[in-house]
Amino acid sequence: MAVDYDLVIVGGTVQGRRGAALAAREGARVALVEPPGAVDRILNNQVALELLTQAVGGLGGFGSLKLGKSAVDGADWAVVRQRLPWAVELAAESLSSATLAAMGVDVVEGLGQFSPKPRLAFTTADRRLRARGYGLCPPTQATVPAIPGLASTPYHTLDDLADWDDLPESAVILGRSPQAIALAQCLALLGRPVTLLSRGDQLLPTEDGDMSLFGEQILRAAGVEVRLGQRPRVITYDGQFRVELADGATLHRQQLILGTAHQAMIEGLNLEALGLRPGAQRIPVDERLRTVHPRMFAWGPALGGYWATATGFQDVPIAVRNALYWPYRQRLTLHQPSLLPTVPALGRVGMTAHQAQRWFGSDASVIQVYLGQTLATHLAGDITGLCRWVVHRDGRLLGAQTWGTCARDLIQTVAGMMQNNLRIQHWERISALPHSHTEILAQMVDAWQQQRWQPGTRRRDWAENWCNWRRSRA
């Protein structure tokens, strides 16, 4: 029996719109179903945090907007909100509803659910959409921890950041998500007392201990009170928040902000009828991004993970093309770059040093160069940061972490080389402009070559014997 579409995407995220645009570009007939205003809310919150981070860090842009510790009256936050619509329009101009409609995407605003019988379809209030394949890319929301008293308080979440009338005079942030860490630093740099509270013992749970400690020191230097390994016992509100901790300490702050892990907003989609476990906080998929239903694929932040907000974009072409064509493409999670948007930022991709040495033993080595060794960082006025690579003895790059204001661009370059299986010994062919941030890549390659050519190694001994023999024959 014929169907109306090649692909129906149940979206509500930027990644969902990218998937619809990709499918339409390749000639597929696509329907995109979104909750009203969902994508706009996500973009507003993401861009608002980006603007705030750049302004507080003095990174320029958007009329050289810059905030300082004297900005305590909310006027500068009003400027950020004033410039937010322009920034959002620039960020998503190619993915607006009008642009997608012009590409041939049938954009449906509304709620709906899957109907497995008599034939699988997605049903809205007035339409029944049937397709060869289905895509799941729903939005996420902050998980509300089960802390006594929390539910009855007027707490904020990062999901409504763009709607805040003003930044809080003081705040306690529950959780250690990348966005929560970035916001804590911004508030502290503005001179506002802020406490970052997490029950985890490490600030960055996916990184090596020393890299996480480096990030913790950056927060403390900015003025953030970091409390790790502590669990709130009870939370009350009487004009201000009162957080009692398990160790007996008490925090008093004007506002409480949830920066906890996110969970997929899949309630009401009737996924239980298709085999998904009720109450799931994320959508489980296989290596081809296929869900429990063979005709349904998923991508985006709803798949879960600490870096889900950043890594969801790399899954878009894999999931969409597997849904449209033969599903043989597999996701490569080790090649997906992620970013912690602090100042300086952390860019990371692949394995950590601990993970690589556990898998490969002595075949994995660690190379580290401080960004202060390049002239570009001195010219930019910020030498804080380092670059660390984990390299296999055969030249494969297993992972990379970069702290620095240039981390955003550097980590994408490194990830691209990893995706193309370019080994370190071949990176010498790539020229770096002098006195640029990419000069750090050449320094990293030099550091690795120095390890390979140390006196006493078989490679160095052979080369010395060769040179000695040639000199004796001259």
C-alpha positions as CSV (number, residue, x, y, z in Angstrom):
1,M,0.0,0.0,0.0
2,A,1.4,3.4,-1.0
3,V,2.5,5.9,1.6
4,D,2.5,9.7,1.5
5,Y,6.1,10.4,2.6
6,D,9.5,8.9,2.4
7,L,10.3,10.2,5.9
8,V,8.3,11.7,8.8
9,I,10.4,13.4,11.4
10,V,9.1,14.0,14.9
11,G,11.2,16.9,15.8
12,G,11.3,20.0,18.0
13,T,15.1,20.5,17.8
14,V,17.6,22.1,15.5
15,Q,18.9,18.7,14.6
16,G,15.4,17.6,13.5
17,R,15.3,20.6,11.1
18,R,18.7,19.7,9.7
19,G,17.6,16.2,9.1
20,A,14.5,17.5,7.2
21,A,16.6,19.8,5.1
22,L,19.0,17.0,4.3
23,A,16.3,14.6,3.2
24,A,14.5,17.2,1.1
25,R,17.8,18.2,-0.6
26,E,18.3,14.6,-1.7
27,G,14.9,14.4,-3.3
28,A,12.8,12.8,-0.5
29,R,9.3,13.8,0.4
30,V,9.5,14.8,4.0
31,A,7.1,15.8,6.8
32,L,8.4,17.6,9.9
33,V,6.2,17.6,13.0
34,E,7.2,20.1,15.7
35,P,5.6,21.3,19.0
36,P,4.9,25.0,18.5
37,G,7.8,27.2,19.5
38,A,10.1,24.4,20.6
39,V,13.0,25.1,18.3
40,D,12.8,28.9,18.9
41,R,13.1,28.3,22.7
42,I,16.1,26.0,22.2
43,L,17.8,28.5,19.9
44,N,17.1,31.5,22.2
45,N,18.6,29.7,25.3
46,Q,21.7,28.5,23.4
47,V,22.4,31.8,21.8
48,A,21.7,33.7,25.0
49,L,24.3,31.7,26.9
50,E,26.7,32.1,24.0
51,L,26.3,35.9,23.9
52,L,26.7,36.1,27.7
53,T,29.8,33.9,27.7
54,Q,31.5,36.0,24.9
55,A,30.5,39.3,26.5
56,V,31.8,38.3,30.0
57,G,35.0,36.8,28.5
58,G,35.7,39.9,26.5
59,L,35.7,37.9,23.2
60,G,34.1,40.7,21.3
61,G,31.5,40.4,18.5
62,F,28.0,41.9,18.2
63,G,29.1,45.5,18.6
64,S,32.0,44.6,21.0
65,L,29.4,43.8,23.7
66,K,31.3,43.4,27.0
67,L,30.2,43.0,30.6
68,G,32.2,43.7,33.7
69,K,32.0,43.2,37.4
70,S,30.3,46.6,37.8
71,A,27.3,45.3,35.8
72,V,25.1,44.5,38.8
73,D,21.9,46.5,37.8
74,G,20.8,44.2,35.0
75,A,21.3,46.8,32.3
76,D,23.8,44.7,30.4
77,W,21.6,41.6,30.5
78,A,19.0,43.8,29.0
79,V,21.4,44.6,26.1
80,V,22.1,40.8,25.6
81,R,18.3,40.2,25.4
82,Q,17.9,43.1,23.0
83,R,20.5,41.7,20.6
84,L,19.2,38.1,21.0
85,P,16.6,38.1,18.2
86,W,19.2,39.3,15.7
87,A,21.7,36.7,16.8
88,V,19.1,33.9,16.6
89,E,18.0,35.0,13.2
90,L,21.6,34.7,11.9
91,A,22.2,31.4,13.6
92,A,19.1,29.7,12.1
93,E,18.3,31.6,8.9
94,S,18.8,28.5,6.7
95,L,16.7,26.3,9.0
96,S,13.6,28.5,9.5
97,S,10.1,27.1,8.9
98,A,9.7,29.2,5.8
99,T,13.0,28.1,4.3
100,L,12.2,24.4,5.0
101,A,8.8,24.9,3.3
102,A,10.4,26.4,0.3
103,M,12.6,23.3,0.1
104,G,9.5,21.1,-0.1
105,V,9.3,20.1,3.6
106,D,5.8,19.7,4.9
107,V,6.1,21.5,8.2
108,V,3.4,20.5,10.7
109,E,3.1,22.4,14.0
110,G,1.4,20.5,16.7
111,L,1.4,17.5,18.9
112,G,0.8,13.9,18.0
113,Q,1.5,10.2,18.7
114,F,2.4,7.0,16.9
115,S,-0.4,4.7,15.9
116,P,0.9,1.2,15.3
117,K,-2.4,-0.2,13.8
118,P,-3.6,-0.9,11.3
119,R,-0.4,0.4,9.7
120,L,2.3,2.4,11.5
121,A,1.6,6.2,11.2
122,F,2.1,9.4,13.2
123,T,-1.3,11.0,14.0
124,T,-1.8,14.6,14.9
125,A,-5.1,16.3,15.7
126,D,-6.2,16.5,12.1
127,R,-3.8,14.4,10.1
128,R,-2.5,10.9,9.8
129,L,1.1,10.8,8.4
130,R,2.4,7.6,6.9
131,A,5.9,7.1,5.6
132,R,8.5,4.5,4.6
133,G,10.6,5.6,7.6
134,Y,10.3,7.7,10.7
135,G,12.8,9.9,12.5
136,L,12.8,10.7,16.2
137,C,14.5,13.9,17.3
138,P,12.5,15.3,20.2
139,P,13.6,18.1,22.5
140,T,14.9,17.4,26.1
141,Q,14.3,19.0,29.4
142,A,16.2,19.2,32.7
143,T,15.7,16.3,35.1
144,V,14.2,17.4,38.4
145,P,16.0,15.5,41.2
146,A,13.9,14.0,44.0
147,I,15.0,16.5,46.7
148,P,12.5,17.2,49.6
149,G,11.0,20.7,49.1
150,L,12.4,21.4,45.6
151,A,9.1,20.9,43.7
152,S,7.3,23.5,45.8
153,T,9.9,26.3,45.1
154,P,10.1,28.8,42.2
155,Y,13.4,27.4,40.8
156,H,14.7,28.2,37.4
157,T,16.2,25.9,34.7
158,L,18.6,26.5,31.9
159,D,15.7,25.8,29.5
160,D,14.2,29.2,30.2
161,L,17.4,31.3,30.4
162,A,16.3,33.6,27.6
163,D,13.1,34.5,29.4
164,W,14.8,35.7,32.6
165,D,14.1,39.4,33.3
166,D,17.4,39.8,35.0
167,L,20.4,37.7,36.1
168,P,20.1,36.6,39.8
169,E,22.1,38.6,42.4
170,S,23.2,35.3,43.9
171,A,22.5,31.7,42.8
172,V,23.1,28.1,43.6
173,I,23.3,25.8,40.6
174,L,22.4,22.2,41.0
175,G,24.2,19.9,38.5
176,R,27.4,19.9,36.4
177,S,26.1,20.0,32.8
178,P,28.3,22.0,30.4
179,Q,25.8,24.8,30.2
180,A,25.5,24.9,34.0
181,I,29.3,25.2,34.4
182,A,29.4,28.0,31.8
183,L,26.6,29.9,33.4
184,A,28.2,29.6,36.9
185,Q,31.4,31.1,35.5
186,C,29.5,34.0,33.8
187,L,27.7,34.9,37.0
188,A,30.9,34.8,39.1
189,L,32.7,37.0,36.6
190,L,29.9,39.5,37.0
191,G,30.6,39.6,40.7
192,R,27.5,37.7,41.8
193,P,27.9,35.0,44.4
194,V,27.3,31.6,42.9
195,T,27.7,28.0,44.1
196,L,27.9,25.0,41.8
197,L,26.6,22.0,43.7
198,S,26.9,18.4,42.4
199,R,26.7,15.0,44.0
200,G,29.5,13.8,41.7
201,D,33.0,13.7,42.9
202,Q,34.4,15.1,39.6
203,L,33.4,18.3,37.8
204,L,33.8,16.7,34.3
205,P,32.7,13.1,34.6
206,T,33.9,12.1,31.1
207,E,37.5,13.5,31.4
208,D,40.7,12.6,33.0
209,G,41.0,13.6,36.6
210,D,43.7,16.3,36.0
211,M,41.8,17.8,33.1
212,S,38.7,18.0,35.3
213,L,40.7,19.6,38.1
214,F,42.0,22.2,35.6
215,G,38.4,23.1,34.8
216,E,37.6,23.3,38.5
217,Q,40.5,25.6,39.1
218,I,39.3,27.9,36.3
219,L,35.9,28.1,38.0
220,R,37.4,28.8,41.4
221,A,39.6,31.5,39.9
222,A,36.5,33.2,38.5
223,G,34.9,33.2,42.0
224,V,32.7,30.2,41.8
225,E,32.2,28.2,45.0
226,V,32.5,24.6,43.8
227,R,31.0,21.9,46.0
228,L,31.4,18.4,44.7
229,G,30.4,15.1,46.2
230,Q,27.6,16.8,48.2
231,R,23.9,16.0,48.2
232,P,21.2,18.5,49.2
233,R,19.1,17.2,52.1
234,V,16.2,19.7,51.9
235,I,15.4,22.9,50.0
236,T,13.1,25.6,51.2
237,Y,12.1,29.0,49.9
238,D,11.1,32.1,51.9
239,G,12.0,35.1,49.8
240,Q,15.3,33.3,49.1
241,F,16.4,29.7,48.7
242,R,17.8,27.8,51.6
243,V,19.7,24.6,50.7
244,E,20.6,22.3,53.6
245,L,23.4,19.9,52.7
246,A,24.0,16.4,54.0
247,D,27.2,17.6,55.8
248,G,25.3,20.1,57.8
249,A,26.2,23.2,55.8
250,T,23.5,25.6,54.7
251,L,23.5,27.8,51.5
252,H,21.4,31.0,51.2
253,R,20.9,32.3,47.6
254,Q,18.4,34.5,45.8
255,Q,17.8,31.9,43.0
256,L,18.2,28.2,42.5
257,I,19.0,27.0,38.9
258,L,18.7,23.4,37.7
259,G,21.7,22.4,35.6
260,T,21.1,18.7,35.8
261,A,21.2,16.1,33.0
262,H,18.5,16.3,30.4
263,Q,15.9,13.6,29.6
264,A,14.0,13.1,26.3
265,M,10.5,14.7,26.1
266,I,8.8,11.6,24.7
267,E,5.7,11.4,26.9
268,G,2.6,11.3,24.8
269,L,4.3,9.9,21.7
270,N,2.9,6.4,22.5
271,L,6.4,4.9,22.0
272,E,5.5,2.2,24.5
273,A,3.2,0.6,21.8
274,L,6.3,0.2,19.6
275,G,8.4,-1.5,22.3
276,L,10.1,1.4,24.0
277,R,10.4,1.0,27.8
278,P,8.0,3.3,29.7
279,G,9.6,6.1,31.6
280,A,12.8,6.0,29.6
281,Q,15.0,9.1,30.0
282,R,16.7,8.6,26.6
283,I,16.0,6.8,23.3
284,P,18.0,3.7,22.9
285,V,19.5,3.0,19.5
286,D,22.0,0.6,17.9
287,E,25.2,1.5,16.0
288,R,23.1,2.5,13.0
289,L,20.9,4.8,15.1
290,R,17.9,2.4,14.7
291,T,15.4,2.2,17.5
292,V,13.5,-0.9,18.7
293,H,11.3,-0.4,15.7
294,P,13.1,-1.4,12.4
295,R,11.6,1.6,10.5
296,M,12.3,4.2,13.1
297,F,15.7,6.0,13.6
298,A,16.6,8.6,16.2
299,W,19.3,11.3,16.6
300,G,19.9,14.5,18.5
301,P,20.1,15.2,22.3
302,A,17.4,12.7,23.1
303,L,19.9,9.9,22.7
304,G,21.5,11.1,26.0
305,G,25.0,11.5,27.2
306,Y,27.0,14.2,28.9
307,W,27.9,16.0,25.7
308,A,24.6,15.2,23.9
309,T,23.9,18.9,23.1
310,A,27.0,19.2,21.0
311,T,27.4,15.7,19.5
312,G,23.9,15.3,18.2
313,F,24.7,17.1,15.0
314,Q,27.1,14.5,13.7
315,D,24.4,11.8,13.8
316,V,22.0,13.7,11.5
317,P,23.3,12.5,8.1
318,I,23.8,8.9,9.3
319,A,20.3,8.5,10.7
320,V,18.6,10.3,7.8
321,R,20.3,8.3,5.1
322,N,19.8,5.0,6.9
323,A,16.1,5.8,7.1
324,L,16.0,6.7,3.4
325,Y,18.4,4.1,1.9
326,W,20.0,0.9,2.9
327,P,20.8,1.2,6.7
328,Y,24.5,0.3,6.6
329,R,26.0,3.5,7.9
330,Q,27.4,3.4,11.5
331,R,28.0,6.2,13.9
332,L,31.5,6.8,15.1
333,T,31.2,8.1,18.6
334,L,34.9,8.5,19.1
335,H,35.2,11.1,16.3
336,Q,32.5,13.4,17.6
337,P,33.9,16.7,19.0
338,S,32.3,18.4,22.0
339,L,32.7,21.8,23.6
340,L,32.5,23.1,27.2
341,P,31.6,26.8,26.5
342,T,33.6,28.3,29.4
343,V,36.4,31.0,29.1
344,P,38.8,29.4,28.2
345,A,36.8,26.7,26.6
346,L,37.4,22.9,26.6
347,G,37.2,21.1,23.2
348,R,37.4,17.3,23.3
349,V,37.2,14.4,21.0
350,G,37.8,10.7,21.3
351,M,39.3,8.8,24.2
352,T,40.9,10.2,27.3
353,A,44.4,9.2,28.4
354,H,43.0,6.8,31.0
355,Q,40.7,5.1,28.6
356,A,43.3,4.8,25.9
357,Q,45.9,3.3,28.2
358,R,43.4,0.9,29.6
359,W,42.6,-0.4,26.1
360,F,46.0,-0.2,24.5
361,G,48.4,-0.3,27.4
362,S,51.9,1.0,26.6
363,D,51.1,1.4,23.0
364,A,49.2,4.6,23.9
365,S,51.2,7.7,24.8
366,V,50.2,11.2,25.9
367,I,51.6,14.4,24.4
368,Q,50.9,17.7,26.0
369,V,51.9,21.3,24.9
370,Y,50.8,24.5,26.7
371,L,49.2,27.1,24.6
372,G,51.5,29.7,26.0
373,Q,54.3,28.3,23.8
374,T,52.7,29.9,20.7
375,L,52.9,33.6,19.9
376,A,49.2,33.7,18.8
377,T,48.0,33.2,22.3
378,H,50.2,36.0,23.6
379,L,49.0,38.3,20.8
380,A,45.4,37.5,21.8
381,G,46.1,38.3,25.4
382,D,45.2,34.9,26.9
383,I,47.8,32.3,27.3
384,T,45.8,30.1,29.7
385,G,45.3,26.6,28.3
386,L,46.9,23.4,27.0
387,C,46.6,20.9,24.2
388,R,46.7,17.1,25.0
389,W,46.7,14.3,22.5
390,V,46.5,10.6,23.1
391,V,48.4,8.8,20.3
392,H,48.9,5.1,19.4
393,R,52.4,4.0,18.6
394,D,51.4,3.5,14.9
395,G,50.4,7.2,14.6
396,R,46.6,6.9,15.1
397,L,45.2,9.8,17.1
398,L,43.0,8.2,19.8
399,G,41.8,11.4,21.5
400,A,42.4,15.1,22.1
401,Q,41.5,17.7,24.7
402,T,42.2,21.4,24.3
403,W,41.7,24.1,26.9
404,G,41.9,27.6,25.4
405,T,40.0,30.4,23.7
406,C,40.9,28.7,20.3
407,A,39.6,25.3,21.4
408,R,36.4,25.6,19.4
409,D,38.2,25.8,16.0
410,L,41.2,23.5,16.9
411,I,39.1,20.6,18.1
412,Q,37.0,20.6,14.9
413,T,40.2,20.5,12.8
414,V,41.6,17.6,14.9
415,A,38.3,15.7,14.7
416,G,38.2,16.1,10.9
417,M,41.7,14.5,10.6
418,M,40.6,11.7,12.9
419,Q,37.5,11.0,10.8
420,N,39.7,10.8,7.7
421,N,42.1,8.3,9.4
422,L,45.1,10.7,8.9
423,R,48.0,9.5,11.0
424,I,50.3,11.8,12.9
425,Q,53.3,11.1,10.7
426,H,51.3,12.5,7.7
427,W,50.3,15.7,9.5
428,E,53.7,17.3,8.6
429,R,52.4,17.7,5.1
430,I,49.8,20.2,6.4
431,S,51.2,23.7,6.6
432,A,50.2,26.0,9.5
433,L,50.3,29.8,9.0
434,P,53.0,31.3,11.2
435,H,51.9,33.0,14.4
436,S,48.4,31.5,14.2
437,H,46.5,29.2,16.6
438,T,47.0,26.3,14.3
439,E,50.7,26.5,15.0
440,I,50.0,24.4,18.1
441,L,49.2,21.5,15.8
442,A,52.7,21.6,14.3
443,Q,54.2,21.7,17.9
444,M,52.1,18.7,18.9
445,V,53.4,16.8,15.9
446,D,57.0,17.8,16.7
447,A,56.5,16.6,20.3
448,W,55.3,13.2,19.1
449,Q,58.2,12.9,16.7
450,Q,60.7,13.7,19.5
451,Q,59.3,10.8,21.4
452,R,59.8,8.5,18.4
453,W,63.3,9.7,17.7
454,Q,64.8,9.6,21.2
455,P,68.3,8.3,21.5
456,G,68.3,4.6,22.2
457,T,65.3,3.8,20.1
458,R,65.6,1.3,17.2
459,R,64.5,4.0,14.7
460,R,67.2,6.5,16.0
461,D,69.9,3.8,16.2
462,W,69.2,2.8,12.6
463,A,69.3,6.4,11.4
464,E,72.6,7.1,13.2
465,N,74.2,4.0,11.8
466,W,73.0,5.0,8.3
467,C,74.5,8.5,8.7
468,N,77.8,7.1,10.0
469,W,78.1,4.7,7.1
470,R,77.4,7.4,4.6
471,R,80.0,9.7,6.1
472,S,82.6,6.9,6.1
473,R,81.9,6.3,2.4
474,A,82.1,10.0,1.3
